[in-house]
Amino acid sequence: MKKLIMAVGMAAMVLSGLMAAPKVSKETKAKMKELTKKYEKLGYVIQKDPKTKKPYDFGGMKVVMADWWTNPNGSLAEKSKSPVEEDRKQFRQWLNYTYNMDADEAGIGGWGSHPQTVANFCTTGGEENYIFIIDGRSISAGLKAYLFWDLNKLEGVDWTQKKWLPGVTEKMTKNGAVYGCAPTLHPEPKTGMYFNKRLLKEANINPDSIYDMQRDGTWTWESWEKILKTVTRDIDNDGVVDIWGTANVSDQFCGAAVMSNGSAYIGKDMATGKYTNMLGEEKTIEALNWASTIQQNYEMPYPEGANWDWWYAAFLNGQTVFMVNAQYYANNLAEMVDDWGFVCFPAGPHGDGKYRCGQDENTFVIPGCYDKAHAEKLAKILDLWSDQIPGYAEDSWKEDYYPRFRDERAVDETLVYMAENGRTDYTNLISGLSFGFIPNVYIGAMTPQQAYEEVKNSWDSMIKEQNK
């Protein structure tokens, strides 16, 4: 496994909770002084307030980067799962100490209630200092109602820094204003394709050949379908298929197919910033027709009485060779008996030759209920808190992923392609957009053209409303 250019080291003591305390132990002070020397030697420059000419001092200000999945007690209270997580935690503890702030990411509610929590607070305000981490559900409503601060109006932060992900900045831009950001050098890799190595070998296919095709640019719809024909087998010759090529969630598979063919459900005119309906585009129709063909010829039939996640169980138990799913699903495959690999979704015939996948990064926003001075403090704390760990190379993001996958090629090749070639997914920015027709298209109960004609008027109406 590739190592970091410079490992910062593991924390020797837990410092969470002490950062904003009025009294700090001698041991903690000594540790912080030691870390200051180390980080400065590695190139970190302590930022100074241009007004005081001294390091920023936020007076112990408690700030919560509020999401819905982190430990409610904060990320600094969580047990680190890898060396890079521990080093990141230690660095953020040091940042809190150095700038006299108490910043942390924490969950403040469940996934379902988060959009309402965000909307309520941004509208009415409160005593808490929140920087919300949101997804498309809050973005569409927030942009329409102008619930967030325009970051360009907040002084003290260089929003052109490399660490602010361009795709998110573009997504959060409306009428020239930027209402959100994502402080990461690399977007999170999204949907790809898992494969069972044992089942491939039993069908006389070298599992590494899948990675090789991806590397050589020959991993396409056509090449994958040839493999599906080979691996979908009746092993005992009783007339019943025993091993199926694949099993998937219809909307996930269809969305990946459309993206891989150089299209999307919702587009955006970059000149005007207006969203467009692309469901009826030729490339989209082609992708959905192909997806239906794959389902009807190579997908395992729905087992009677099975749970909703039967497709996952089928892959886990070695009944299917391929499964389309998000990269984070690798966490659920840790105990899978058969060895497995992970590649991008194969390229469609009318794409640009790159392995495209949807990019839908969680976004940081500053509530518009704060006054400008207060919002600028929050913006600067976010800027400081999101700095990269000193001594880590730009590709150190891979270190979070190596422990989750069975082989390094999944990280060094697949995840790199996915991160570099992702395209912004605008579907969840259109409030009320429904994809209830996708399952019927997937199983061939209706054609993509029929689906488009059925929802065209409602889609156009919702897009028009969002474009106001």
SVG drawing of the C-alpha trace seen along z (x, -y; Angstrom):
<svg xmlns="http://www.w3.org/2000/svg" viewBox="-48 -46 59 77">
<polyline fill="none" stroke="black" stroke-width="0.4" points="0.0,0.0 1.3,-3.4 2.4,-5.4 2.0,-9.0 4.8,-11.4 5.0,-12.3 3.0,-10.7 2.1,-13.2 1.7,-10.5 -0.8,-9.2 -2.2,-11.3 -0.8,-10.3 -3.7,-11.6 -7.3,-12.5 -7.7,-16.3 -11.4,-16.6 -13.3,-18.9 -10.2,-20.8 -9.8,-23.1 -12.1,-25.8 -11.7,-25.2 -10.6,-28.2 -7.8,-26.1 -5.5,-23.9 -3.2,-21.4 0.6,-21.7 0.6,-18.4 -1.8,-19.7 0.1,-22.9 3.4,-21.0 1.7,-18.7 0.3,-21.6 3.7,-23.4 5.3,-20.2 2.7,-19.9 3.2,-23.6 6.9,-23.0 6.1,-19.9 3.4,-21.5 5.4,-24.6 8.3,-22.5 6.0,-20.7 5.0,-24.0 1.9,-25.1 1.8,-28.9 -0.4,-30.1 -2.8,-32.6 -2.9,-36.0 -5.8,-38.4 -5.0,-41.4 -6.5,-43.7 -4.5,-42.5 -1.4,-41.1 -1.7,-38.2 -3.0,-34.6 -6.8,-34.6 -8.5,-34.3 -12.2,-33.4 -12.5,-33.5 -13.5,-29.8 -16.4,-30.2 -18.2,-26.9 -19.2,-26.1 -21.0,-23.0 -20.6,-21.8 -24.0,-20.2 -24.8,-17.1 -27.1,-14.1 -24.6,-11.1 -21.8,-12.1 -21.7,-11.3 -23.9,-13.9 -21.0,-14.4 -18.8,-15.4 -16.3,-13.8 -13.4,-14.4 -15.2,-12.1 -15.3,-9.2 -12.8,-6.4 -10.5,-6.7 -10.8,-3.9 -7.4,-4.5 -4.1,-6.4 -5.2,-9.2 -8.4,-9.7 -6.4,-9.9 -4.0,-12.4 -6.9,-14.5 -8.5,-14.5 -5.2,-15.5 -4.7,-18.3 -8.2,-19.7 -7.7,-19.6 -4.5,-21.6 -6.4,-24.1 -9.0,-24.5 -6.2,-25.2 -4.2,-27.5 -7.1,-29.7 -9.0,-29.5 -12.1,-28.0 -14.2,-25.0 -15.2,-23.7 -16.3,-20.2 -18.6,-18.3 -21.6,-16.7 -24.9,-15.2 -27.9,-17.2 -30.7,-15.0 -31.7,-12.3 -31.6,-12.3 -35.3,-12.8 -35.6,-15.8 -32.4,-17.6 -33.8,-19.7 -36.5,-21.1 -34.0,-21.8 -31.9,-23.7 -34.8,-25.7 -36.1,-26.6 -32.8,-27.8 -31.8,-29.7 -35.2,-31.5 -35.6,-32.2 -32.0,-31.9 -31.0,-30.8 -28.2,-31.0 -26.2,-28.2 -23.3,-28.8 -24.1,-26.4 -22.4,-25.8 -24.8,-23.3 -23.7,-20.4 -26.5,-19.7 -27.6,-17.6 -29.8,-18.3 -33.0,-18.3 -31.9,-21.5 -30.0,-23.0 -33.0,-23.3 -35.2,-24.9 -32.4,-27.0 -31.3,-28.5 -34.8,-29.3 -35.5,-31.0 -32.0,-32.6 -31.6,-31.0 -27.7,-31.0 -25.0,-33.6 -23.4,-34.6 -19.9,-33.6 -18.5,-36.2 -19.8,-38.8 -17.9,-37.4 -14.4,-38.9 -11.4,-37.2 -11.5,-33.9 -10.0,-33.3 -12.8,-31.3 -10.7,-30.6 -8.3,-28.3 -7.8,-24.9 -9.4,-23.2 -12.9,-24.5 -14.3,-21.9 -15.1,-23.7 -18.1,-21.4 -19.8,-22.3 -19.0,-26.0 -20.6,-25.9 -23.6,-24.0 -24.2,-26.5 -23.9,-29.5 -27.1,-31.4 -27.1,-34.8 -23.4,-35.2 -23.7,-34.6 -22.1,-31.5 -24.2,-30.1 -22.1,-27.0 -18.9,-25.2 -17.2,-21.8 -13.7,-22.0 -12.1,-19.0 -9.4,-18.5 -11.2,-15.4 -14.9,-14.7 -16.2,-11.6 -16.3,-8.7 -19.8,-7.6 -21.5,-4.7 -19.4,-1.9 -19.6,1.8 -18.6,4.6 -17.6,8.0 -17.2,11.5 -13.7,12.8 -14.5,16.5 -17.5,16.6 -15.4,15.0 -12.7,17.5 -15.2,20.4 -16.4,19.0 -12.7,18.9 -12.4,15.1 -9.4,13.6 -10.7,11.1 -7.7,8.8 -8.9,8.5 -11.8,6.3 -9.3,3.8 -7.1,4.1 -10.0,3.2 -10.8,0.3 -7.2,-0.9 -7.0,-0.4 -10.2,-2.2 -12.0,1.0 -14.4,1.4 -17.6,0.6 -21.2,1.6 -20.4,4.0 -17.4,5.7 -19.4,6.0 -22.4,7.5 -20.1,10.2 -18.9,11.1 -22.6,11.2 -23.4,13.7 -20.5,15.9 -21.1,15.8 -24.9,16.1 -25.0,19.9 -27.0,23.0 -24.3,25.0 -26.1,28.3 -27.9,28.4 -31.4,28.6 -32.7,25.8 -32.6,23.3 -30.0,20.5 -28.0,20.9 -25.6,18.0 -26.9,14.6 -24.8,11.8 -26.2,9.1 -28.9,7.7 -29.3,4.0 -31.5,1.2 -33.3,-0.1 -32.8,-3.9 -29.2,-3.5 -28.4,-1.3 -30.4,-3.5 -28.8,-6.7 -25.3,-5.3 -26.2,-4.1 -27.4,-7.6 -24.3,-9.3 -22.0,-6.8 -23.5,-7.6 -22.7,-11.3 -26.1,-12.4 -28.2,-13.3 -31.8,-13.6 -31.3,-17.3 -28.9,-19.6 -27.7,-23.1 -27.0,-25.9 -23.8,-27.3 -24.3,-30.6 -27.7,-31.4 -27.6,-29.1 -30.9,-27.6 -31.8,-24.0 -33.0,-21.9 -35.0,-18.7 -32.8,-16.0 -35.0,-13.0 -36.1,-12.9 -32.6,-13.4 -31.4,-10.7 -28.5,-9.6 -30.8,-9.3 -33.3,-7.2 -30.6,-5.0 -29.1,-4.4 -32.5,-3.5 -33.3,-1.1 -30.0,0.6 -30.5,0.8 -33.8,2.5 -32.1,5.0 -29.6,5.9 -32.3,6.4 -34.4,8.7 -31.5,10.8 -29.0,11.0 -30.6,9.9 -31.6,12.4 -35.4,12.5 -36.9,11.1 -37.1,13.9 -40.7,14.3 -41.1,13.0 -37.6,11.5 -36.6,8.4 -36.2,5.0 -32.4,5.5 -32.5,8.9 -30.1,7.7 -27.4,7.1 -27.9,10.4 -27.7,12.1 -24.3,10.6 -23.1,11.2 -24.1,14.9 -22.5,15.5 -25.6,15.8 -24.7,12.8 -21.4,11.8 -21.9,8.0 -23.6,5.4 -23.9,1.7 -23.7,-0.3 -22.0,-3.3 -18.3,-3.0 -19.3,-3.3 -21.1,0.0 -17.7,1.6 -18.1,1.2 -20.9,3.7 -18.8,6.3 -16.1,6.6 -17.3,10.1 -18.1,11.4 -16.5,14.8 -15.8,14.5 -13.1,12.1 -14.4,9.1 -13.2,6.1 -14.6,2.7 -14.5,0.8 -16.3,-2.1 -19.6,-1.7 -18.6,-0.8 -18.5,-3.6 -21.5,-4.0 -21.1,-4.3 -21.9,-8.0 -20.0,-9.3 -16.6,-11.0 -14.6,-7.9 -14.2,-8.6 -15.7,-6.7 -18.4,-9.2 -20.4,-9.0 -22.6,-11.4 -21.0,-13.8 -23.2,-14.9 -21.0,-16.2 -22.3,-17.2 -22.2,-21.0 -21.3,-23.5 -23.5,-26.6 -23.6,-29.5 -27.2,-30.4 -28.4,-33.7 -29.9,-34.6 -26.5,-35.8 -25.3,-39.3 -22.3,-39.9 -19.7,-40.1 -20.9,-36.9 -21.0,-35.1 -17.5,-36.2 -16.3,-34.6 -18.0,-31.4 -16.5,-31.5 -13.0,-32.0 -13.4,-29.1 -14.6,-26.9 -11.5,-28.0 -9.1,-27.1 -10.9,-23.9 -10.8,-22.5 -7.1,-22.9 -5.2,-19.9 -3.1,-18.0 0.5,-19.2 2.8,-16.7 0.1,-14.9 0.4,-14.6 -2.6,-15.6 -3.3,-11.9 -3.4,-11.1 -7.2,-10.9 -6.7,-7.4 -5.6,-6.3 -9.2,-6.5 -10.2,-4.0 -7.4,-1.4 -8.8,0.5 -12.2,0.7 -11.3,2.5 -9.8,5.9 -7.2,4.7 -5.3,1.5 -6.4,1.2 -9.9,0.4 -8.4,-2.7 -5.5,-3.6 -7.4,-3.2 -11.2,-3.0 -11.6,-5.7 -9.2,-8.0 -11.2,-7.8 -14.4,-8.3 -13.1,-11.3 -11.5,-13.0 -14.3,-12.3 -17.4,-12.9 -20.1,-15.2 -22.4,-17.3 -25.8,-15.7 -28.5,-18.3 -31.6,-16.0 -32.0,-16.7 -31.9,-20.5 -35.3,-20.3 -37.9,-20.3 -40.6,-17.6 -38.9,-15.8 -40.2,-12.2 -38.6,-9.0 -41.4,-6.6 -41.4,-5.5 -37.8,-4.1 -38.7,-0.6 -41.3,-0.2 -38.8,-1.3 -36.1,1.0 -38.3,4.2 -39.6,3.3 -43.2,2.5 -43.0,-0.9 -40.5,-2.4 -38.3,-5.4 -40.1,-7.4 -43.4,-6.7 -42.0,-7.6 -40.7,-10.9 -44.0,-11.8 -45.8,-10.9 -43.8,-13.2 -42.6,-15.9 -45.1,-18.5 -44.7,-18.1 -40.9,-18.0 -40.9,-21.2 -43.1,-22.9 -40.9,-22.1 -37.8,-23.1 -39.4,-26.4 -40.3,-27.0 -36.7,-26.3 -35.3,-28.6 -37.1,-31.6"/>
</svg>
